[in-house]
């Protein structure tokens, strides 16, 4: 009887570990076509849920001054284009926070910062884009 309990415990632990590994996206990359731009620092990729928050980027909200311009800029850069996003974090809304690049290697956050429609989010990027 003790052997059966021990085996059940081992199986339960292994299933728990496997479940955690499958559910984690840390260190992983996701890719696909951008099907929607939510705002100046968030987008949606085909087959990926929830939305992706661009790492290291701080864009004004849609209802703030400059928000429409930031959203339009990200839309122009990425909508219907293929992107690859490296997982950097998961935010409080359970969104995948990623450093995303276009097929030609351009970093979306760097492009948005260079265009002057968004700023580097220094708290998270620690100066990665060189503007902090």
Secondary structure by P-SEA (a helix, b strand, c coil): caaaaaaaaaaaaaaaaaaaaaaccccbbbbbccccccccccccccccccccccccbbbccccccaaaaaaaaaaaacccbbbbbccccccccccccccccccccccaaaaaaaaccccccccccccccccc
